[in-house]
Amino acid sequence: MFSTQCNGYTIFPTHASRFSTWHFVRALASLRIQRFISSLGMETQYCLQSRVGRGDQKPEYGSISTNKISSILQKGNENEEMNAGVPSSAGEAVATSVVEHKTGSSSSSDASGGQFFFWVPGWAYLVLFILLYSANNAVLSGLMARGYPFTICNIMCIGNVVGVLTLFPVFHRQLRLAHLKRVTPLQWGWMLLGCLLSNVLGSVAYLQGLRLTSVPARAMTGRLESVDFLAASACFLGDRYSAWVQANALLTVLGVVAAVLYPVYVQHHPWEGMVGYSFLVLGGWGYTLSLIITKKYLVQLPVGLLSLFKLAIGTLLFHLLSVWQHGAMDVPSLLPFPSLYPSSLLRTMLWYAPLFVTSTQVLWLRAVKFCSPSVLSIGMNANFVVTVLMGGLILGTWPTTGEFVGGAVIVGSIVSGITETVVEKRGESVVEDTREVAEEEGRMRRRLRCCMAEVLARIQEKMRKFHCGTLYGSESEVSERYELFVFKSICTYLIKYYGSLK
């Protein structure tokens, strides 16, 4: 009777009621391997549970079943090949990087303004963001329909001013002098170019297209932004996408083309909406190129610095443009709000900017932090349908026949994209489960090898006691010597069999 220590765990206790060396010897001498494996599995499970019960150390995994150990020994080299072929769990890196490109930074813990409403689940942030983001198109279209003073320039100027004032308390920690010193002059230049593309070209073209078309048209052409990003990332970043993703992009393009050409070639309407669609497509490319710049050159910068810089530069440019349009360049103040902007515009922007500029930024960052990439992908794919519904509920502008035809094709691409996300998620789950099982089996094999080595050392020590100058002895001594020899041979074989495992 003896006890063996392996990696801090007592494998063979000294209590005869639990287990004994004679049990192992009898099982191995009669070549009853399964009984030996079952005994080892039950004993290891008992020792792990007893060690946890004493509060010494938590186990690396749960209770070890007898079938698990049996399957490990029976599979043999098949498990070795499976261990070598299991990929690492980097499947979500691509989806997470796409989310980081939307925010402009790989860290959003500090960008979201602390632990606001920490009890709210991640999907709730995503739902609120989709509702506000979808309603923004209808609200802007309704404001511009009123005419002056709700012009594109005035809306962008006052909206950016209020956005800067309300976002500053959220991102003020990222505007410290230490963070600003880390930004190189080249990065400042790329930030300025990205601001001109997104907050100037993209925003002006988007609002002009929204003024000339409808909310459903904006929702459909907005789907082209994902296609633009795929094309731009393939050209400038060298990204490659699967055939499924390319097929979804082709369906999206066909849906937009059908919505634009159906009234012309089927209903024989004039090409009156082409100018508005052109502005929407131009605005989408402005956003896309700004996103490519952010991904390639600015991904290490804090998201708060990027957001406030774009809003501040946009505020300055639109304000100068507004002053120039009013012929008030001689005004000494750079912010002549009383003379340039009526009180009705200011009152409207005081609720519009916090709701649709500040809140959407914070909600999106919180959703990115607490939602998985697959949930984010499904939510953003469903944004198209929600935008169309918001346009109908707020403004009463429902899609036309051509937009219904094109929208049906786009919905097909959305369903295909969601299906792809679900299938990839299941595949990643299967790979992750397979990897965890392989790692657990590897740990079990290493522990079993350690146990066999310890047992073999004890057997060799005990066999040396029989070498006392004679090859013969009593019948019980010869029997025990033979059984120990068989036990030693089997242990040696098992150690060599699993010796190549690391």
Helices and strands as residue ranges (DSSP letters): E 5-6, E 9-10, H 21-29, H 33-53, H 66-75, H 77-85, H 92-103, H 122-145, H 152-171, G 172-175, H 177-181, H 185-195, I 196-202, H 203-212, H 215-222, H 224-232, I 233-237, H 243-265, H 274-297, H 303-325, H 337-340, H 343-353, I 354-358, H 359-370, H 373-381, H 383-394, H 401-464, H 475-497
